[in-house]
Amino acid sequence: MEQQANRNTGTLGLYLHIPFCRSKCAYCDFYSLPRREGDMGRYCNALCRALIQSAPQAAGRAVDTIYIGGGTPSVLGGERIAALMETVRQNYSLSGDCEITMEANPDSVDENLLSAVRAAGVNRLSLGVQCADDRILAILRRPHTFAQAQQAVAAARRAGFSNLSLDLIYGLPQQNLSQWQQTVEQVLALQPEHLSCYGLQLEEGTWLYDHQSQFQIPDDDAQADCYLWTVERLGQAGYPQYEISNFARPGRESRHNLRYWRMQEYMGFGPGAHSDFGGRRYSFVRDLDAWLTGADSGAPPMEENEVISQEERREEYVMLSLRTVEGFDPAYFARRYDADPEPLAALLREYEYRGLAKQEGGRWHFTPEGFLISNTLLADLLERLEQQ
């Protein structure tokens, strides 16, 4: 467990945010902008300059994960993705087994694009499939059909991708448990290495939030049924759960996302991107124009920039470790934070009695039933922590 929250591993993750999309999905609360294709060239040039400017801070670090997220990074095209990767390669020290992920939508890729980004070094593809029902995809304002998702998977395999992740959402408008089960079965037939399955959240400011009364949207109990069935079914299919919403074939867990949950350092670039580096947590404004203007002068505007105290790190460890099946290690907690883990362990034993937590190999993790109400459980644990 020592590696789980060791902030001095000598490694580093990079996150590159690509804020462009062809269209805005009905549920999307991420910082993404449709109809800004004319800014893509300027943005990529600015992103390259930002990468170069920050490179000296990463001297001596081996970059072992890179995540190109969005937005829809694939809309940049192969040449721009290759230029970003070349800038990273020339200015940072990449480990030999660096995991390099790019997000994409099924409608924005073909074999030529995928071959180009694969040649540029991208070795993991994350496709936003979301649902196998075209009727529901249309409600979500997704720009693709499930047939296009199937074609994108086939194209990715032909392009040489052997590490493929597919994103799905349950609890969608007009979706019942049986329909969700059909989506999972159809996606399993595509044989991905990794699956992310998220419950729909209605976020203020999104189209779906404003129009939710027009649709039958599953309630929390219905979402819980979908979730518990998913954990069991994917485990049977060879995709054990390793985090609240993530499932993978053994050895195919997202190393970049594990970096977040293990509290290892990462640097983010682009509007809305977050970083945890050098003992500080900082993020850039969610404003493309302001970020570009700042990048031109060498100082993209920040939204947050703070030193993280030992007490905050201790709380983060409790929250983030218990997002995973790897779990909370009392011995590590005591050693790293000079704190008594027994009050937390006592509460976790109560959760175990209720079927919400489990201790294995000296570590504690939530059960699927515990993950369902993890926000409540974590709030109680943090309250207990503050009483120490």
N, C-alpha and C positions, 0 to 999 in steps of 0.2 A: 504493500500500500504506500510505501515511501514515495514512489513516483507519482502517486495520484495528485498530490498537491505541492510537489516540490517545484518551487518557482525558479530554481537555478539549474535546470537540466542542461543548459547550453543549447537548447533548441528554441525555435521561434516559429509561429504561424503568421501568415499574411492573409488578410481579407481585402479583396478588391471589390468595391461596390459599383455596379453598373446600373444606373438609375433609369435606363430606357426600356420602354415596352411598346409593343404595337398597339395595345389597348389596355384599359384598366379593368381588371376583373371585379365582379360585383362585391366581393368580400375582402378585397385586398387593402390592408392598412400599411403595407411597406412603402418606403419612399421610392416611388416609381412614377415615371412621366411618359405618357403617350404623346405622339406627334412632336417629338423633339429630335427627330433623326438628324436634322441639320447641325446639331451640336455635337454629334458623336465624334467627329474628327478632332475638334478642339478639346473635347473632354479627354480623349485618349492621350493626346499630347500632354495635357495638364497632369493626368494621372501618372504618366511616365516621369515627368519632372518631380512630382511629389515623391515617387518611389526613390528616385536618385537622391533627392534632398535628405530623405530619412535613412538612407543606407548606412551612413557612418555610425548611427546609433546601434545598428545591428551587427557591427563588426565583431567577429569571433563567435557569432551564433550560427548554428546550422538550421536553415529553414527546412523543416520537414513536413509542413502542410501549407498548401495555398488553396484558398477558396475564392472563386470568382462568382459572386452572387448578385442578386438584383431585386427588382427589375428582371430583365431577360437578357443576360449577357450574350446569348447566341445571336441577338439581332445586330451585334457589332460586326459580324462577319469574321472570316478566318484570318484576314490580313491584320486586322486591329488586335485580335486576340494574340496572334503570333508576335506582334510588336510589343504588347504588354509582357508577354512571357520572356522575350529576349531582353527587355529592360531589367526584369527581375533576375534573369540568369547572369547578366553582366555585372550586376551591382550587389548581389547577395550570394551567400554560400549555400547552395542547395544540397541537401543530403542525397545520397544515391538512391534512396527509396522514397523520395518526397512524394506525398500524396497530393495531386493537383486536380481539384474538382471544378467543374464548370456547370452552372445551372442552365437549363434550356427548356423551352416549350416545344411540344411536338411539331407545331406548325412552322417553327423558325429554324428547323434543321433539315438537312438532306445529307446524303453520303459524301458529297464533295466538301461541304462545310465541316462535317465531323472528321473526315480524313485530314483536313487542314489543321484543325485544332489538336487532333491526336498527334500529328507530326510536330506541332509546336510544343508538345510536352504534356498536354492535358491527358490524364490517365484515369480519371473518374468522371462519370457523367451523371448529373441529377436531373431527371426529367419530371416536369410537373404534369402528371396524368390526371390526378384528382378524382376521376370517376369514369366508369365504363358505360354510363348511360348518357347518350347524346342529348336527350331531352333535358336532363339536369345540367349538363355542361352548358347548354344554351342559357338556362336560367342564371348560371354563374357568370355568364358573359366570357366564358373561356373561348379562345380563338381557334380551337381545334376540335376534332371529333376523336372518338376512341380508335377508329380505324387509323387515323393519323398517328396516334400514340403507338399503335402496333407497328406501323411502318417506320416510325422513328427508332424504335427498339431494334428492329431488323437492320436498319441503316447503321446504327451504332455498332452492332456486332460486326457488320461487314467492314466498318472503318477501323476495327481493331480494339474496341473497348471491351475489356473483360471485367470491368468493375462498374456496374450500373445500379443506380438508386432510383426508385420511383416514389413520388409523393402522392399520397391519397388523403382525402378528407371524408370523414363520416359525419352523420347528423345533418346532411344537406337538405335543402328544401325539396319536398315531395319524395323523400327517400325513407324507406322503412328498413328494418333489419334484413329482410330477405334480399332486397335490392343491394344493400351494402355487401352482403355475403356474395352475391353474384359478381360484384365489382372485384372483390378480393380474389375469387376463384379465377376470373379472367386475367387478372394481373399476375397471379401465380403461374399461369400458363406461359407467361413471357419470361419466366425464370431469371428475375433480377437477382443481384447479389445482396441488395439492401432495400428495405421498405421503410418509409416514414409515413405514419398514419396519425393524422391530427383530427381532433374534434372541431367542428365549425365553431368559431367565435364571432359573434356579431359585434363589430367594432364601429363606434360612432364615427361618422364622416364617410362611411362607405355606402355605396348604392344599396346594398342588401339590407343594411341597418335601417335605412330610410324607407325601404319598401317591404319590410318583413311581414307586414300585415297581409300582403297579397298572397303569401305562401304558407303552406303547412310545414312548419319547421319542427323537427323532433325535439322533445324536451330533454332535460338532463337525464332522466331515467332511461329514455330511449338511447341516448348517447352512451350511457353506461353499459347497456346491453350490447351495443356494437363493440365497445372497447373490450369488454371481457371475452366476448366471442373471438375477437381478433387476436388477443394474446394467446389464447388456447390454440386457435387454428394455425397461426403462423409458427408457433412452437412445434406443432405436429408436422408442419411442412418443412422444418429445418431452418427456421428463422427465429431463434430465441430472442426474447426481448432483452435489450441491454440498457435502455433508457426509457423514460415514460412513454415516448411516442415513436421509438426507433427499434427496428428489428433487423437482424442481419444473419447471413450465413457466418459460421465461426471464422474469425479472421478478417471479415469484411465490414466490421464496424467503421463508422466515419471517424477517422483519426483526428480530423480537424474539429469536429464537434466535441469529441472527447477532450480535446484540449481546453475548451471552455469549461466543461464540467469538472476537469481535473485542476482547474485554476492555473494552467500553464500560460505563459505569456503569448500575446499576439498583437500585431499592429494592423489597424484598419485604415483604408484609404478611400476617399470619396465622400460625398454628402450623405450624412446619416450614419457613416461607419463609426464603429466603436473600437477602442483599444484598451488593453490592460498591459502596460509595459513600464518597466522601470519604477515600479511601486506606485504608479499613477493610473487612474482610469480617466480616459478622455474620449470625447466624441465630437464629430463635426456637424455643423448645422445641416438640417434637412432642406437645403435650398441650393439647387444646382447653380443658379446665376451667381449667388453670393459666394459659393465655393469656387467657381471658376474665376471670379474677380480676385478672390484672395489667393488662389493658386498662382495667378499671373504675377503676383507680387511676392510669392514665396511663403505666404502665411494664410492658408485656408482657415476661415473663421471657425472657432470651436463653440460648441454648445455647453460642454462640460469639461472640466479639467480639475481633478482633485487627487490629493494624496490619500491612499487608503490605509487606515489605521489597523493595528493588530486586532483590535476588537471586531472591526468590520470583516477582516479576513476570516476570523474565527466563525462569524455568522455565515459568511459565504461558504465556508467549508461544509457546515451542517446542511445548508440549503442545496448546494450543488452536488455533494456526494450522494444525497438521498434522492436526487433525480435519477440515479443510475442503479442498476442491479449490482454493480460493483460495491456500492454502499459506503456506509460510515464506519470508520475504523476507530474504536475508542482508544486503542493504544497509541495510534498515530496522533490523534487529537490531543491526548495528554502530553505527549512528547513535543509536538510542534507548537502548541499554544499554551503550554504550561497551565493547563486547566483540568479540573476533575471531570471526567466523562460520566461519572456514576449517576448524577441527576438526570442526564439525558438517557442513559441506559435504562434507568428505572422506568422512564416514560415509554421507551421503546419496548420494554417487557410488557407493559400494559397493552400497547398496540399489538404485540404478538399474541396475547391472550384473546384479543378481539379479531384475530386473523388478518391484521392490517400490516404486520411487519414480521420479519423472519431474520434469525441470526444464523449465519453460515460462515465457517472458517474464522470466527472471531469478529466478523463485520456484520453490520445491520443493514438491511434494505427493506423497502416496502414491498408488499405483495401487490398483485394487480388491483385488488380491492383497496389497498392503501394508496396506490398511485392515484386512484380515482378521486380521493379526497386529500391529496397530498398538501394542498395549500393550507387546509385547516390543521393538519397534523404538524406541518412545519411551523405554523404560527405558534402552536402550543410548545413546540420544542424550543423555539427562539425565546419565548416568554420564560421558559424554565432556565434557559441560558443566562438571561439578563438577571435572574435572581441569585446567581452565583456570586 
